Amino acid sequence: MDSLELKNTLISEISQIDDTAFLSALKTIVDSRKTTLENNHDLTELPEEDIVPNNFYSQSEILSEVEKWKLS
């Protein structure tokens, strides 16, 4: 079943539900997905903002720090 068929099946099934609590729970799931996608989008933009002012560590610097933590 592809995405379009699945969406249509879900729409058909949901349209027959009269249980407000169940529909509210579905809405919560959908709303949480939107929030997650928005938060992930914010996180993907963050690194670019850090790169411009050279606010990042090289791979070798990170490996060096990890070795220091291991010895601590």
PDB file of N, CA, C and O in Angstrom:
ATOM      1  N   MET A   1       0.857  -1.172   0.000  1.00  0.00           N
ATOM      2  CA  MET A   1       0.000   0.000   0.000  1.00  0.00           C
ATOM      3  C   MET A   1       0.905   1.238   0.000  1.00  0.00           C
ATOM      4  O   MET A   1       1.777   1.374   0.859  1.00  0.00           O
ATOM      5  N   ASP A   2       0.694   2.133  -0.963  1.00  0.00           N
ATOM      6  CA  ASP A   2       1.512   3.344  -1.008  1.00  0.00           C
ATOM      7  C   ASP A   2       0.929   4.431  -0.101  1.00  0.00           C
ATOM      8  O   ASP A   2      -0.128   4.245   0.503  1.00  0.00           O
ATOM      9  N   SER A   3       1.613   5.539  -0.013  1.00  0.00           N
ATOM     10  CA  SER A   3       1.214   6.616   0.906  1.00  0.00           C
ATOM     11  C   SER A   3      -0.183   7.141   0.614  1.00  0.00           C
ATOM     12  O   SER A   3      -0.971   7.357   1.534  1.00  0.00           O
ATOM     13  N   LEU A   4      -0.490   7.346  -0.649  1.00  0.00           N
ATOM     14  CA  LEU A   4      -1.800   7.896  -1.014  1.00  0.00           C
ATOM     15  C   LEU A   4      -2.925   6.942  -0.622  1.00  0.00           C
ATOM     16  O   LEU A   4      -3.949   7.371  -0.091  1.00  0.00           O
ATOM     17  N   GLU A   5      -2.738   5.655  -0.881  1.00  0.00           N
ATOM     18  CA  GLU A   5      -3.757   4.670  -0.494  1.00  0.00           C
ATOM     19  C   GLU A   5      -3.923   4.626   1.028  1.00  0.00           C
ATOM     20  O   GLU A   5      -5.042   4.550   1.535  1.00  0.00           O
ATOM     21  N   LEU A   6      -2.819   4.674   1.735  1.00  0.00           N
ATOM     22  CA  LEU A   6      -2.860   4.641   3.192  1.00  0.00           C
ATOM     23  C   LEU A   6      -3.576   5.877   3.737  1.00  0.00           C
ATOM     24  O   LEU A   6      -4.402   5.768   4.642  1.00  0.00           O
ATOM     25  N   LYS A   7      -3.263   7.036   3.193  1.00  0.00           N
ATOM     26  CA  LYS A   7      -3.934   8.265   3.622  1.00  0.00           C
ATOM     27  C   LYS A   7      -5.437   8.171   3.386  1.00  0.00           C
ATOM     28  O   LYS A   7      -6.234   8.511   4.261  1.00  0.00           O
ATOM     29  N   ASN A   8      -5.814   7.712   2.212  1.00  0.00           N
ATOM     30  CA  ASN A   8      -7.238   7.593   1.898  1.00  0.00           C
ATOM     31  C   ASN A   8      -7.945   6.603   2.815  1.00  0.00           C
ATOM     32  O   ASN A   8      -9.077   6.843   3.237  1.00  0.00           O
ATOM     33  N   THR A   9      -7.287   5.501   3.122  1.00  0.00           N
ATOM     34  CA  THR A   9      -7.853   4.519   4.045  1.00  0.00           C
ATOM     35  C   THR A   9      -8.040   5.131   5.424  1.00  0.00           C
ATOM     36  O   THR A   9      -9.089   4.970   6.047  1.00  0.00           O
ATOM     37  N   LEU A  10      -7.016   5.833   5.898  1.00  0.00           N
ATOM     38  CA  LEU A  10      -7.098   6.465   7.216  1.00  0.00           C
ATOM     39  C   LEU A  10      -8.193   7.529   7.256  1.00  0.00           C
ATOM     40  O   LEU A  10      -8.951   7.601   8.224  1.00  0.00           O
ATOM     41  N   ILE A  11      -8.279   8.341   6.230  1.00  0.00           N
ATOM     42  CA  ILE A  11      -9.323   9.373   6.168  1.00  0.00           C
ATOM     43  C   ILE A  11     -10.699   8.733   6.220  1.00  0.00           C
ATOM     44  O   ILE A  11     -11.584   9.202   6.935  1.00  0.00           O
ATOM     45  N   SER A  12     -10.873   7.663   5.463  1.00  0.00           N
ATOM     46  CA  SER A  12     -12.156   6.964   5.445  1.00  0.00           C
ATOM     47  C   SER A  12     -12.501   6.393   6.823  1.00  0.00           C
ATOM     48  O   SER A  12     -13.629   6.526   7.298  1.00  0.00           O
ATOM     49  N   GLU A  13     -11.522   5.762   7.447  1.00  0.00           N
ATOM     50  CA  GLU A  13     -11.748   5.173   8.768  1.00  0.00           C
ATOM     51  C   GLU A  13     -12.012   6.246   9.820  1.00  0.00           C
ATOM     52  O   GLU A  13     -12.930   6.114  10.629  1.00  0.00           O
ATOM     53  N   ILE A  14     -11.210   7.304   9.808  1.00  0.00           N
ATOM     54  CA  ILE A  14     -11.349   8.363  10.799  1.00  0.00           C
ATOM     55  C   ILE A  14     -12.693   9.071  10.657  1.00  0.00           C
ATOM     56  O   ILE A  14     -13.300   9.464  11.653  1.00  0.00           O
ATOM     57  N   SER A  15     -13.152   9.231   9.429  1.00  0.00           N
ATOM     58  CA  SER A  15     -14.432   9.929   9.217  1.00  0.00           C
ATOM     59  C   SER A  15     -15.611   9.183   9.836  1.00  0.00           C
ATOM     60  O   SER A  15     -16.675   9.769  10.037  1.00  0.00           O
ATOM     61  N   GLN A  16     -15.435   7.905  10.137  1.00  0.00           N
ATOM     62  CA  GLN A  16     -16.514   7.106  10.729  1.00  0.00           C
ATOM     63  C   GLN A  16     -16.443   7.058  12.255  1.00  0.00           C
ATOM     64  O   GLN A  16     -17.324   6.482  12.893  1.00  0.00           O
ATOM     65  N   ILE A  17     -15.423   7.646  12.840  1.00  0.00           N
ATOM     66  CA  ILE A  17     -15.243   7.604  14.290  1.00  0.00           C
ATOM     67  C   ILE A  17     -15.981   8.764  14.940  1.00  0.00           C
ATOM     68  O   ILE A  17     -15.840   9.915  14.526  1.00  0.00           O
ATOM     69  N   ASP A  18     -16.774   8.449  15.967  1.00  0.00           N
ATOM     70  CA  ASP A  18     -17.511   9.479  16.706  1.00  0.00           C
ATOM     71  C   ASP A  18     -16.975   9.664  18.129  1.00  0.00           C
ATOM     72  O   ASP A  18     -17.466  10.519  18.866  1.00  0.00           O
ATOM     73  N   ASP A  19     -15.995   8.887  18.510  1.00  0.00           N
ATOM     74  CA  ASP A  19     -15.424   8.940  19.857  1.00  0.00           C
ATOM     75  C   ASP A  19     -14.498  10.155  19.979  1.00  0.00           C
ATOM     76  O   ASP A  19     -13.392  10.163  19.438  1.00  0.00           O
ATOM     77  N   THR A  20     -14.964  11.172  20.694  1.00  0.00           N
ATOM     78  CA  THR A  20     -14.212  12.413  20.828  1.00  0.00           C
ATOM     79  C   THR A  20     -12.855  12.204  21.479  1.00  0.00           C
ATOM     80  O   THR A  20     -11.872  12.816  21.063  1.00  0.00           O
ATOM     81  N   ALA A  21     -12.788  11.361  22.480  1.00  0.00           N
ATOM     82  CA  ALA A  21     -11.517  11.109  23.169  1.00  0.00           C
ATOM     83  C   ALA A  21     -10.508  10.467  22.218  1.00  0.00           C
ATOM     84  O   ALA A  21      -9.330  10.824  22.217  1.00  0.00           O
ATOM     85  N   PHE A  22     -10.974   9.528  21.418  1.00  0.00           N
ATOM     86  CA  PHE A  22     -10.091   8.865  20.459  1.00  0.00           C
ATOM     87  C   PHE A  22      -9.605   9.856  19.404  1.00  0.00           C
ATOM     88  O   PHE A  22      -8.422   9.873  19.064  1.00  0.00           O
ATOM     89  N   LEU A  23     -10.512  10.675  18.888  1.00  0.00           N
ATOM     90  CA  LEU A  23     -10.144  11.678  17.891  1.00  0.00           C
ATOM     91  C   LEU A  23      -9.167  12.701  18.478  1.00  0.00           C
ATOM     92  O   LEU A  23      -8.252  13.164  17.798  1.00  0.00           O
ATOM     93  N   SER A  24      -9.377  13.038  19.733  1.00  0.00           N
ATOM     94  CA  SER A  24      -8.473  13.967  20.410  1.00  0.00           C
ATOM     95  C   SER A  24      -7.072  13.354  20.533  1.00  0.00           C
ATOM     96  O   SER A  24      -6.066  14.043  20.364  1.00  0.00           O
ATOM     97  N   ALA A  25      -7.025  12.074  20.824  1.00  0.00           N
ATOM     98  CA  ALA A  25      -5.737  11.377  20.918  1.00  0.00           C
ATOM     99  C   ALA A  25      -5.033  11.363  19.559  1.00  0.00           C
ATOM    100  O   ALA A  25      -3.820  11.559  19.489  1.00  0.00           O
ATOM    101  N   LEU A  26      -5.780  11.134  18.488  1.00  0.00           N
ATOM    102  CA  LEU A  26      -5.200  11.177  17.147  1.00  0.00           C
ATOM    103  C   LEU A  26      -4.658  12.571  16.837  1.00  0.00           C
ATOM    104  O   LEU A  26      -3.584  12.714  16.251  1.00  0.00           O
ATOM    105  N   LYS A  27      -5.407  13.585  17.233  1.00  0.00           N
ATOM    106  CA  LYS A  27      -4.965  14.962  17.004  1.00  0.00           C
ATOM    107  C   LYS A  27      -3.674  15.240  17.763  1.00  0.00           C
ATOM    108  O   LYS A  27      -2.784  15.918  17.248  1.00  0.00           O
ATOM    109  N   THR A  28      -3.569  14.728  18.968  1.00  0.00           N
ATOM    110  CA  THR A  28      -2.351  14.899  19.749  1.00  0.00           C
ATOM    111  C   THR A  28      -1.152  14.279  19.029  1.00  0.00           C
ATOM    112  O   THR A  28      -0.068  14.860  19.004  1.00  0.00           O
ATOM    113  N   ILE A  29      -1.351  13.111  18.451  1.00  0.00           N
ATOM    114  CA  ILE A  29      -0.283  12.444  17.703  1.00  0.00           C
ATOM    115  C   ILE A  29       0.137  13.296  16.509  1.00  0.00           C
ATOM    116  O   ILE A  29       1.328  13.501  16.274  1.00  0.00           O
ATOM    117  N   VAL A  30      -0.842  13.788  15.761  1.00  0.00           N
ATOM    118  CA  VAL A  30      -0.548  14.604  14.578  1.00  0.00           C
ATOM    119  C   VAL A  30       0.152  15.902  14.993  1.00  0.00           C
ATOM    120  O   VAL A  30       1.121  16.319  14.358  1.00  0.00           O
ATOM    121  N   ASP A  31      -0.336  16.532  16.049  1.00  0.00           N
ATOM    122  CA  ASP A  31       0.269  17.775  16.517  1.00  0.00           C
ATOM    123  C   ASP A  31       1.705  17.556  16.987  1.00  0.00           C
ATOM    124  O   ASP A  31       2.569  18.401  16.752  1.00  0.00           O
ATOM    125  N   SER A  32       1.967  16.432  17.648  1.00  0.00           N
ATOM    126  CA  SER A  32       3.323  16.165  18.134  1.00  0.00           C
ATOM    127  C   SER A  32       4.269  15.952  16.963  1.00  0.00           C
ATOM    128  O   SER A  32       5.440  16.323  17.045  1.00  0.00           O
ATOM    129  N   ARG A  33       3.790  15.368  15.883  1.00  0.00           N
ATOM    130  CA  ARG A  33       4.624  15.187  14.685  1.00  0.00           C
ATOM    131  C   ARG A  33       4.992  16.536  14.094  1.00  0.00           C
ATOM    132  O   ARG A  33       6.135  16.745  13.688  1.00  0.00           O
ATOM    133  N   LYS A  34       4.031  17.458  14.042  1.00  0.00           N
ATOM    134  CA  LYS A  34       4.321  18.799  13.526  1.00  0.00           C
ATOM    135  C   LYS A  34       5.389  19.468  14.370  1.00  0.00           C
ATOM    136  O   LYS A  34       6.326  20.061  13.837  1.00  0.00           O
ATOM    137  N   THR A  35       5.253  19.376  15.679  1.00  0.00           N
ATOM    138  CA  THR A  35       6.210  19.992  16.597  1.00  0.00           C
ATOM    139  C   THR A  35       7.591  19.378  16.410  1.00  0.00           C
ATOM    140  O   THR A  35       8.593  20.092  16.387  1.00  0.00           O
ATOM    141  N   THR A  36       7.644  18.061  16.277  1.00  0.00           N
ATOM    142  CA  THR A  36       8.920  17.375  16.079  1.00  0.00           C
ATOM    143  C   THR A  36       9.583  17.822  14.785  1.00  0.00           C
ATOM    144  O   THR A  36      10.788  18.076  14.759  1.00  0.00           O
ATOM    145  N   LEU A  37       8.806  17.919  13.715  1.00  0.00           N
ATOM    146  CA  LEU A  37       9.362  18.357  12.435  1.00  0.00           C
ATOM    147  C   LEU A  37       9.874  19.788  12.513  1.00  0.00           C
ATOM    148  O   LEU A  37      10.932  20.100  11.966  1.00  0.00           O
ATOM    149  N   GLU A  38       9.132  20.658  13.190  1.00  0.00           N
ATOM    150  CA  GLU A  38       9.570  22.043  13.349  1.00  0.00           C
ATOM    151  C   GLU A  38      10.857  22.116  14.153  1.00  0.00           C
ATOM    152  O   GLU A  38      11.762  22.874  13.804  1.00  0.00           O
ATOM    153  N   ASN A  39      10.950  21.338  15.226  1.00  0.00           N
ATOM    154  CA  ASN A  39      12.157  21.328  16.059  1.00  0.00           C
ATOM    155  C   ASN A  39      13.350  20.782  15.285  1.00  0.00           C
ATOM    156  O   ASN A  39      14.457  21.306  15.408  1.00  0.00           O
ATOM    157  N   ASN A  40      13.140  19.745  14.496  1.00  0.00           N
ATOM    158  CA  ASN A  40      14.227  19.185  13.700  1.00  0.00           C
ATOM    159  C   ASN A  40      14.708  20.184  12.663  1.00  0.00           C
ATOM    160  O   ASN A  40      15.905  20.269  12.389  1.00  0.00           O
ATOM    161  N   HIS A  41      13.787  20.937  12.088  1.00  0.00           N
ATOM    162  CA  HIS A  41      14.172  21.955  11.113  1.00  0.00           C
ATOM    163  C   HIS A  41      15.060  23.004  11.779  1.00  0.00           C
ATOM    164  O   HIS A  41      16.055  23.438  11.198  1.00  0.00           O
ATOM    165  N   ASP A  42      14.701  23.407  12.991  1.00  0.00           N
ATOM    166  CA  ASP A  42      15.509  24.378  13.731  1.00  0.00           C
ATOM    167  C   ASP A  42      16.913  23.827  13.986  1.00  0.00           C
ATOM    168  O   ASP A  42      17.894  24.566  13.896  1.00  0.00           O
ATOM    169  N   LEU A  43      17.014  22.549  14.299  1.00  0.00           N
ATOM    170  CA  LEU A  43      18.312  21.944  14.589  1.00  0.00           C
ATOM    171  C   LEU A  43      19.202  21.861  13.356  1.00  0.00           C
ATOM    172  O   LEU A  43      20.423  21.968  13.467  1.00  0.00           O
ATOM    173  N   THR A  44      18.603  21.673  12.181  1.00  0.00           N
ATOM    174  CA  THR A  44      19.421  21.585  10.974  1.00  0.00           C
ATOM    175  C   THR A  44      19.963  22.944  10.564  1.00  0.00           C
ATOM    176  O   THR A  44      20.986  23.017   9.883  1.00  0.00           O
ATOM    177  N   GLU A  45      19.304  24.014  10.960  1.00  0.00           N
ATOM    178  CA  GLU A  45      19.803  25.342  10.632  1.00  0.00           C
ATOM    179  C   GLU A  45      20.885  25.791  11.608  1.00  0.00           C
ATOM    180  O   GLU A  45      21.724  26.620  11.254  1.00  0.00           O
ATOM    181  N   LEU A  46      20.880  25.276  12.790  1.00  0.00           N
ATOM    182  CA  LEU A  46      21.816  25.681  13.824  1.00  0.00           C
ATOM    183  C   LEU A  46      23.277  25.510  13.406  1.00  0.00           C
ATOM    184  O   LEU A  46      24.052  26.449  13.583  1.00  0.00           O
ATOM    185  N   PRO A  47      23.689  24.381  12.869  1.00  0.00           N
ATOM    186  CA  PRO A  47      25.098  24.222  12.517  1.00  0.00           C
ATOM    187  C   PRO A  47      25.601  25.269  11.525  1.00  0.00           C
ATOM    188  O   PRO A  47      26.732  25.738  11.651  1.00  0.00           O
ATOM    189  N   GLU A  48      24.791  25.639  10.550  1.00  0.00           N
ATOM    190  CA  GLU A  48      25.219  26.640   9.587  1.00  0.00           C
ATOM    191  C   GLU A  48      25.509  27.971  10.285  1.00  0.00           C
ATOM    192  O   GLU A  48      26.434  28.689   9.905  1.00  0.00           O
ATOM    193  N   GLU A  49      24.724  28.290  11.292  1.00  0.00           N
ATOM    194  CA  GLU A  49      24.940  29.528  12.035  1.00  0.00           C
ATOM    195  C   GLU A  49      26.255  29.463  12.807  1.00  0.00           C
ATOM    196  O   GLU A  49      26.908  30.487  13.007  1.00  0.00           O
ATOM    197  N   ASP A  50      26.639  28.284  13.235  1.00  0.00           N
ATOM    198  CA  ASP A  50      27.886  28.115  13.989  1.00  0.00           C
ATOM    199  C   ASP A  50      29.113  28.113  13.073  1.00  0.00           C
ATOM    200  O   ASP A  50      30.190  28.544  13.484  1.00  0.00           O
ATOM    201  N   ILE A  51      28.961  27.642  11.870  1.00  0.00           N
ATOM    202  CA  ILE A  51      30.099  27.528  10.956  1.00  0.00           C
ATOM    203  C   ILE A  51      30.605  28.905  10.531  1.00  0.00           C
ATOM    204  O   ILE A  51      31.814  29.117  10.430  1.00  0.00           O
ATOM    205  N   VAL A  52      29.708  29.820  10.286  1.00  0.00           N
ATOM    206  CA  VAL A  52      30.095  31.146   9.800  1.00  0.00           C
ATOM    207  C   VAL A  52      31.098  31.823  10.737  1.00  0.00           C
ATOM    208  O   VAL A  52      32.122  32.304  10.252  1.00  0.00           O
ATOM    209  N   PRO A  53      30.859  31.887  12.061  1.00  0.00           N
ATOM    210  CA  PRO A  53      31.851  32.533  12.927  1.00  0.00           C
ATOM    211  C   PRO A  53      32.953  31.572  13.403  1.00  0.00           C
ATOM    212  O   PRO A  53      33.638  31.851  14.388  1.00  0.00           O
ATOM    213  N   ASN A  54      33.121  30.444  12.703  1.00  0.00           N
ATOM    214  CA  ASN A  54      34.114  29.424  13.086  1.00  0.00           C
ATOM    215  C   ASN A  54      33.887  28.890  14.493  1.00  0.00           C
ATOM    216  O   ASN A  54      34.836  28.631  15.232  1.00  0.00           O
ATOM    217  N   ASN A  55      32.639  28.733  14.849  1.00  0.00           N
ATOM    218  CA  ASN A  55      32.278  28.226  16.169  1.00  0.00           C
ATOM    219  C   ASN A  55      32.041  26.716  16.084  1.00  0.00           C
ATOM    220  O   ASN A  55      30.921  26.239  16.261  1.00  0.00           O
ATOM    221  N   PHE A  56      33.110  25.982  15.813  1.00  0.00           N
ATOM    222  CA  PHE A  56      33.010  24.533  15.701  1.00  0.00           C
ATOM    223  C   PHE A  56      34.358  23.903  16.015  1.00  0.00           C
ATOM    224  O   PHE A  56      35.372  24.596  16.097  1.00  0.00           O
ATOM    225  N   TYR A  57      34.364  22.569  16.193  1.00  0.00           N
ATOM    226  CA  TYR A  57      35.584  21.826  16.476  1.00  0.00           C
ATOM    227  C   TYR A  57      35.914  20.933  15.286  1.00  0.00           C
ATOM    228  O   TYR A  57      35.015  20.417  14.624  1.00  0.00           O
ATOM    229  N   SER A  58      37.176  20.756  15.023  1.00  0.00           N
ATOM    230  CA  SER A  58      37.589  19.827  13.977  1.00  0.00           C
ATOM    231  C   SER A  58      37.460  18.397  14.504  1.00  0.00           C
ATOM    232  O   SER A  58      37.301  18.176  15.704  1.00  0.00           O
ATOM    233  N   GLN A  59      37.529  17.451  13.601  1.00  0.00           N
ATOM    234  CA  GLN A  59      37.456  16.038  13.988  1.00  0.00           C
ATOM    235  C   GLN A  59      38.594  15.679  14.933  1.00  0.00           C
ATOM    236  O   GLN A  59      38.386  14.972  15.920  1.00  0.00           O
ATOM    237  N   SER A  60      39.778  16.156  14.639  1.00  0.00           N
ATOM    238  CA  SER A  60      40.921  15.827  15.496  1.00  0.00           C
ATOM    239  C   SER A  60      40.774  16.439  16.891  1.00  0.00           C
ATOM    240  O   SER A  60      41.165  15.819  17.880  1.00  0.00           O
ATOM    241  N   GLU A  61      40.218  17.642  16.979  1.00  0.00           N
ATOM    242  CA  GLU A  61      39.985  18.263  18.287  1.00  0.00           C
ATOM    243  C   GLU A  61      38.971  17.450  19.101  1.00  0.00           C
ATOM    244  O   GLU A  61      39.125  17.277  20.310  1.00  0.00           O
ATOM    245  N   ILE A  62      37.955  16.967  18.429  1.00  0.00           N
ATOM    246  CA  ILE A  62      36.935  16.158  19.120  1.00  0.00           C
ATOM    247  C   ILE A  62      37.549  14.853  19.620  1.00  0.00           C
ATOM    248  O   ILE A  62      37.324  14.454  20.762  1.00  0.00           O
ATOM    249  N   LEU A  63      38.319  14.196  18.768  1.00  0.00           N
ATOM    250  CA  LEU A  63      38.960  12.938  19.174  1.00  0.00           C
ATOM    251  C   LEU A  63      39.908  13.159  20.345  1.00  0.00           C
ATOM    252  O   LEU A  63      39.994  12.325  21.246  1.00  0.00           O
ATOM    253  N   SER A  64      40.609  14.272  20.331  1.00  0.00           N
ATOM    254  CA  SER A  64      41.506  14.599  21.430  1.00  0.00           C
ATOM    255  C   SER A  64      40.728  14.774  22.738  1.00  0.00           C
ATOM    256  O   SER A  64      41.151  14.287  23.787  1.00  0.00           O
ATOM    257  N   GLU A  65      39.600  15.466  22.671  1.00  0.00           N
ATOM    258  CA  GLU A  65      38.752  15.659  23.852  1.00  0.00           C
ATOM    259  C   GLU A  65      38.205  14.333  24.370  1.00  0.00           C
ATOM    260  O   GLU A  65      38.143  14.113  25.579  1.00  0.00           O
ATOM    261  N   VAL A  66      37.814  13.464  23.468  1.00  0.00           N
ATOM    262  CA  VAL A  66      37.292  12.152  23.877  1.00  0.00           C
ATOM    263  C   VAL A  66      38.365  11.369  24.610  1.00  0.00           C
ATOM    264  O   VAL A  66      38.084  10.725  25.621  1.00  0.00           O
ATOM    265  N   GLU A  67      39.582  11.418  24.115  1.00  0.00           N
ATOM    266  CA  GLU A  67      40.680  10.723  24.782  1.00  0.00           C
ATOM    267  C   GLU A  67      40.918  11.285  26.183  1.00  0.00           C
ATOM    268  O   GLU A  67      41.186  10.535  27.122  1.00  0.00           O
ATOM    269  N   LYS A  68      40.820  12.599  26.315  1.00  0.00           N
ATOM    270  CA  LYS A  68      40.979  13.211  27.637  1.00  0.00           C
ATOM    271  C   LYS A  68      39.898  12.740  28.598  1.00  0.00           C
ATOM    272  O   LYS A  68      40.173  12.466  29.766  1.00  0.00           O
ATOM    273  N   TRP A  69      38.661  12.647  28.102  1.00  0.00           N
ATOM    274  CA  TRP A  69      37.535  12.182  28.945  1.00  0.00           C
ATOM    275  C   TRP A  69      37.749  10.745  29.368  1.00  0.00           C
ATOM    276  O   TRP A  69      37.432  10.375  30.499  1.00  0.00           O
ATOM    277  N   LYS A  70      38.284   9.932  28.472  1.00  0.00           N
ATOM    278  CA  LYS A  70      38.522   8.527  28.804  1.00  0.00           C
ATOM    279  C   LYS A  70      39.537   8.398  29.946  1.00  0.00           C
ATOM    280  O   LYS A  70      39.430   7.501  30.783  1.00  0.00           O
ATOM    281  N   LEU A  71      40.513   9.295  29.970  1.00  0.00           N
ATOM    282  CA  LEU A  71      41.556   9.233  30.990  1.00  0.00           C
ATOM    283  C   LEU A  71      41.102   9.825  32.328  1.00  0.00           C
ATOM    284  O   LEU A  71      41.726   9.586  33.362  1.00  0.00           O
ATOM    285  N   SER A  72      40.038  10.578  32.299  1.00  0.00           N
ATOM    286  CA  SER A  72      39.546  11.221  33.538  1.00  0.00           C
ATOM    287  C   SER A  72      38.859  10.249  34.454  1.00  0.00           C
ATOM    288  O   SER A  72      38.394  10.634  35.527  1.00  0.00           O
TER     289      SER A  72
END
